[in-house]
């Protein structure tokens, strides 16, 4: 009897799994699955930060005749959620690079770059006329860093989540914050009487 029941359950599972479909959606479309941080929030934060930074008068003046070099430090995730803050900064960095106003030093690959430089200069396997020279990297002038925090409140069947993303641009030489901004997002979800 147990064996027959197991076979029936396996057959039902195969039939149900065969009925599933995968659909592509608009990556820029509004995502409204739940109150967790999602793709719509990431896109709103990146757009707000980049748009604000590119029209801030001191930044406009600074980038008129040159492209300053920036490095991005890790964004501190102070929420209770697992949020890929690197994805947020990657999107902001890409938008700033594509604006033609900034250049970025990638600090996440320093060890691999050092290994490649050592290989090119010390292994004896690379033609020295084509090897990248040691000590020729350009130092960053600015550091971009920030915080991501949230406040979550529940009242019966209602959940309210407030997110705040803060980003700053620090002049490394002078220790002066040249630009700062924040983006706030509030999401509320109420369950119906039937839990739907």
Secondary structure as GFF3:
##gff-version 3
##sequence-region A 1 196
A	DSSP	alpha_helix	2	18	.	.	.	ID=ss1
A	DSSP	alpha_helix	39	55	.	.	.	ID=ss2
A	DSSP	alpha_helix	57	62	.	.	.	ID=ss3
A	DSSP	beta_strand	68	77	.	.	.	ID=ss4
A	DSSP	alpha_helix	85	98	.	.	.	ID=ss5
A	DSSP	beta_strand	102	105	.	.	.	ID=ss6
A	DSSP	three_ten_helix	107	109	.	.	.	ID=ss7
A	DSSP	alpha_helix	110	122	.	.	.	ID=ss8
A	DSSP	beta_strand	142	155	.	.	.	ID=ss9
A	DSSP	beta_strand	158	171	.	.	.	ID=ss10
A	DSSP	beta_strand	176	190	.	.	.	ID=ss11
###
